[in-house]
């Protein structure tokens, strides 16, 4: 019998924090992409390295400087981009923004501002690539999503089965909270708050998931930090979308005393928007060491094969984290796979090279002891019923035959006792029938004793007509005969 146990690690926040301190000082993205307008929400296409972003407060905008449009910028050199061009096929007179691409970059996700009427219903939509163009955006229907106000954003994960939404939703903790909707059976679920550990009394905006969806980055002004809005990260716990570690500030090199948000990753760099050096936000970048993979461990226990044996064993497999791993078992063992174990519960602490910890508990069982019981052979105990003639207590020829066969079956059954009960039919008086049944009992007992059965093994009773075998009003002769009976039953002493 084997048991499989999988536990997700408990991470060490100070260690992850240290990973984000080992970074270059932030730099504004090179070239002419940053202007006196505001540039934010950077997203990169892997296929050609081009940069998509939103630009607001552009005095040359077709619909006025307060209009928000999507721009595309081509790469000029290493971390250098052109001013870019307005993506006219995506932009209209409302606020436009790309919130993500599908993993194969054949689909683009956008704020849904294509219904023809401003603010009629805010949401998310997608467009499919057709050659060098994009199809008409189609709404993604999310039940229960009702966005009020002008501040909201979306992020869809790499697998395209989870969307994180930032908005002032039902029972929000603050101005904007992070909510999650999941694709289940082809339909999106009603958005649900991502919980108290993520959401604060301030605002949480610009969510972004790492490629494997185990680390969430977002901006907030509700957890303290360097300034107006800081970028934080949180690690998923127990592979549960609604369990996250306490948010950790990404650090003072990234976060400034001003506004920092719209974090994204591309290749070995990360990018975000900040107004640290100007009135409006520009796009910045820096190199970084990403958080190490979370430490996982699984353990398979093999039970002891015999009662009170010591051949149990455990096969432990660490995954992720940073090797080498250390093991400390509750029985004092420091081996990865303890052997020769008796029955018991074995706890282990697995620690990786940077201090991440996993706790496991593996039970080892044993078979129940074998108890030898004396096997008593099944005994078929004989029994017999004899029938008397009318008004007679004498044994007839048939009675002798039945009793002799009974006595032969009793041979060898020494540890048994006999119970004899005699009856009459209901003809004649009660007193007479009671006397007659007594006579029948005595003659039966005497015959059995005469045949060699000890008198001490026999007990009996006579009941007259009180307990007929056949209850009838106008009894036939055959029915009367069945009531003139004496029964002999055998049982173990």
N, C-alpha and C positions, 0 to 999 in steps of 0.2 A: 504494500500500500504506500502510495506516495502523495505528498502534499506540495502544492506550488503556491508561493506567497510572493507578491510583488508590492514593493513600497517605493514611493517617490521621495526624493531626498528633502531634507530640511536644509535650506541653503544658509550660508553665512553672509549677511548683508554687508559687513565691513569689507569682505573680500571682493565682492562684486563692485563695491564703491571704488576700491583701489584700482580695478581694471579701467575705470573711466578717468583716473587721474593721470595715467600714462598716455597722454595724448599731446598732439601739437597745439600750440596756441591757435585759436580760430583765425581764419582769414576770409575776407570777402571774396566771393567767387569772381575769378578774373574775367577780363574782357569788358564788354559794354552792357552785359545783361542787367546789372544793377543800375537803376536810374534814380532821378528825384521822385519818381512815383514809388509805389509800394509793391515789392515782389515777395510773394510767399507761396506756400504749398508746392515746393519743388518735387517733381516726379521724373525719373529718367527712364528712357527706353533702352533696354539692353541691346536690341538689334542694331542700332546705329549710334547710340550714345547721345542722342538728342535730349534736350531738357524741355519739359513742359512745366509751366507754372502759371500762377494768376498774377495779374497786374491791375492795381487799382490806383485811383487819383492820377490817371494819365490825362494830361490836358489835351492830348491829341485823340482821345477816344471818340469814336463816332457818336456815342450816346451820352457824352459828358464825362467829366473827370471822376464822378462818383460811381461810374459803371465798372463792374468787375468782369474782366475778360480773361480767356485762356490764351497764352502765348506759347510759341515754340521757338527754341533757340538751338542753333547748330553749334557743335563743338568746333572751336578754332585751334585749340592746342590742349595740353595737359591742364585741366581745371580752368580753362578759359573759354568763354561762351559769348556769342554775338548778342546784340540787343534783342534779336528775335523778331518774329512777325506774328501778328494777330491771326489766330486760327479761325477764320471767318465762318467756316462750315459748322463750327461748334458754337460760336458766340452769337448772342442776340442782345436785345436791349435790357435783358434782366441780368441778374448776377450769375455768372458762369464759372464753373470750376471742375477740373478733373480730380476725382478722388481715388483713381486707381486704374490699373490695367490688368487684364487676365494674364496668367502666367505665360501663355504663348503670344501675348500682345495682339490677339485678334479681336479683342473686345475692350472697350473703354467704358469706365464708369464715371458718371457725372452727377452734379446736382441737377435735380429735375426742374428745370426752368423753361420747359418747352411746351407747356399746356396752352399758351396763347394769352393767358391772363396772369398778371403779376400776383404772386402770393396766393393763388387760388388753392394750391395744396403743395406744400414743400415736401420733398422726398428725394429719392435716388433713382436714376435711370441708367440704361446702358445703350451703347451703340456698337454695331458690328462692322468691322472693317470690310470694305468692298473695293478692292484695288487700291487706288490712292485716296479713296474717299471713305466716308462713314455713313452708315444707314441712319434713318430717322430714329432718334432716341425713343426707347420704349420704357415705360414706367416699371419699376420693380415694386410689386404690391406687397406691402408690409402691413398686416392687420394691426389696428390700434395705434398706428403712428400718426400723431397729430401735433405738428410743430407750430408753436406760436412764436412770434418775434423773428428777428433777423439774424440771430446767431446760432448756427448749427453746422455740423460737418459729419462726414461719413468716412469709414475706412473698411475695405473688404480684404479678407485674408487671401493668401496665395491659393488655397484650395477652393476659394469662392463659395464657401459654405457658412461663413460667419461675417456679419456686418456689425461694426461698432459705430454707434451713433452718439454724437455729442449734441445735447439740446436740453431745454427746460422741459422735462417730462413729468409724468405723474409721480408724486411723492419725491420730487427731487430734493437732494440735501442742500443744494445751493443754486446759483444762477444757471449753470449748465452742468449736467451730470453725464456720465458715460453709461449707455445702455447697449444691450446686445440682442441681436436677433439671429437665429440659426435656421439653416435650410434643412427641413425635416420632411421627408417623403415628397419632395418636389415643391413644398410650400414654405414660406418664411414664417417663423413664429412671431407672436406678439413681443415687442421689445421688453426686456426685463433689465432692471438696474443691475450693474455689475458689482454693487455692494458697497458697504461702508468703508472697507479698506481702500477702495479706489476713489470714491466720491467724497467731497468735502463741502463745507459751507460756502466755499468760493466757487470758482468755475473750473471745469475740466474740459479741455478742448484738444483738437488736432491729434486724435489717437493714431497710433501706428504700431503694427505687429511685426516682430522679427519674422524671417522667412519660415521658421518652423512653428510659429504661433505660440511660443512658450514665454516670450517676453513682450510686455506692452509698454510702449513709450507714449507719453502724453504731456501736455502742458497744463499747469494749474497755478492759481494764486492762493490756494487754500491750505497748503502744507508748509508755509514759510519758505525761506530760501534767500536768493540773492536780490530779487526785485519784483517787478510787476507780475510777470508770469515766468515760471521756471519750467524746464523740462525734467520730468521724472521717469523712472522706469519701475516696473513691478513684474515679478516672476510668477507664472501660473503654478498653482499648487495641486497635487494629486490629479493632474491632467483634467481639471475641472474648470470650465469656462467661468464659473462664478466663485472661484476661490483663488485669490491673488495675495501675494506678500504685501506688506506695508510698503507704500511708495518710497523710493530712494532718489534723492536729488542727484542728477547726473554730474554735478560738480561745478565749481566756480569758473573753470576755464570755458565751459560751454554757456552757463547761465550768467547773465549780466544783471546790473541793477535795473535794466529796462525790460522790454518785452522779448521773450524767447519762446518760440513755438514752431510747429510744423516740421517736426523731426522726421527724417527719412534716411535710409541707408542705400548705398549703391557701391558695389565692389568693396574696396578697402577704405572707403570714406563714408562719413555721414554728413548730412546737410540739414540746415534749419534756417528759419527766418528770425532776424533780430533787428531792432532799431537802436542798438547800442552806440552807433556812431552817427546817427542821423535822426531826423524827425520821423521818417518812415522806414519801414523794414526793408532790409536787403537780404540776399541769400548768402549764407556763410557755410564754410566747410571745415573739416578737421579729420585727421586720422585718429583711429582709436583701436583699442583691444576690446573686442566684444566680450560680454559675459561668457564664462566657460559654460559648457553644457551642464545641465543639472545632473547630479549623481543619482543613479538608479541602482537597484539591486534586486535580484530574484533568488529564491532559495527553494530547493527541492529536498524534502526529507524522505528517507527510506526507513520504514519501521523495522523493529527487531523481529527476527523470524521465529523465536521460541520464547516461552515464558521465562522471564528473568534473564534473558540473553543480553549480550553486549555487542551485537553486530549491526546496530543502527548506524546510519551515516547521513551526512548533509552535504549537498552539492550547491555551493553558493556561487552566483555569477554577478559580478559588478559590471555596470555599464555607465558610460558617460563620465562626467567628472574629469579629474586630472590624475592619472596614475603617478606614482604607485599607490596602492591601497593598503590600509592597515585594518586588522580585524581583532576585536576583543570579544570573546564569548563568555557567557555567564558561568561556564565551568572552568574558566581560566585559559582555555585554548586560544592561541593566536594564529591558528591555521586558517586558510581560506575554506577548506573542506574537512571539518572534523570527522574522524572515523571511530569505530569501536565504541559506540554510544549505547548506554542502557536507556530504558524508557525515561522520558522526562520532557520538559519544555526548555528549549535552548534559545536564549536571547543573544543577539550580536549587535555590536556597534561597528559600522563600516565607515572609515574616514579616508578621504582622498588627500592628495598632496597639498590642497589649498584649504583644507578644513571643512569641506562639505561633509555632511553626516547623514547616514541612513540607519534606522533602527529596524531590526527584523526579529520576529519571534517564530520559531519553528517547533511544533510538537513532534515527538517521536513516541509512537505507541508500541504495544506488544500484544501477542495473542493472549487470550484468557487461559488460565491453567486448566489442564485436563483432569477431571475428577472421575476416578474409576468407580463405577457403581455396579453392585451385584445385579446381574441380569436374571430376573425371575421369569422362568418360562410361563407363557400364557396357559392357563388351565381351563379346560372346558368342563364345567361342573354339571353333572347330570341332574335332571329333575323328571318327575313322573306324576301323572294324575291317573287315579283308578276310579271306576264307577261301580256303584253297588246296585243290587236288585232292590225293588220296591219293598219297604218295611224289613230289610235284611241288613245285618251287620257282618255276615259271614263273607269271607273272601271266595269269590267264584273262580272258575277255571281261568277266565281271562285275567283276573286280578293276580293270580299266582304267576302267570306268564310275565306280566308287566313288572311285577316286583322282583322276580328272579333276574330279569334283564337289568333292572336297576342295580341290584346287589352286585352283579358282575362288573358293572361300570364303576362301582365304588372301590374296587380292589386297588390298593396303592394310595388311595386318598385318605391318609391317616389324619392329617391336620384339618379336618373338616367337621362340620356339624350339620345336623338334619333338623328341619322344621316341618312338622306335619300338622295340617289343618283339615278337619272333617266337616262336611256339610250334609244337609238333607233338602229334599224338595219341600214344598209348602203344604202338601197333603198331610193330614193329621194335625194334632194340636201342637202348639209351641213347646209345651213341656215334653211331650212325647218325642218330638223331633230333636230337642236338645239332648235327651237321654240317648236316642238312637245314634246321634253323631258322636257322642262320647264312646259308645260301644264300638263304632267303626274305627275310631282313633286307637283304642286299646288293642283291637285285633290286628291292626296294621303294625303298631309298634312291636307287639309280641312276635309277629311273623319275621320282622327285620332282625330282632334280637336273636331269634331262633336260627337265622341265616348267618349270624356271626358279627353283626354290627353292635358295638358296645352301647348299652342302655344310656350311659352317661353322655353320649354324643347326640342324644335325641331329645328334642323338646316338642311340645305340641299344644293344640287348642281345638276345642269343638264348638261350633257356632250354630248348630241347628239350621233353621231356615232363614237366618238373618241376612246372609250375603249370597244371594243366588247368582250363579254365573250368567243365567239368562233371565231377564226380567220380562214376564209376560202375564197377561190376564187370562187368556184361554190357551194355556200351554198345551203343546203337542206332547206325545209320549217321549219323543226324542229330546225335547227341551227339558222335561222333567228329569230325564236320565242325566243330562249334563249338570243338573243341580245336585244330584246324589253323588257327590264326588269327595275324594280325599286327595289333597295335593302334598307332594314331598319336594321340598326345595333344599339345596345344598349350598353352604357358604363356608368360607375359610374361617377358621377359629382365630 
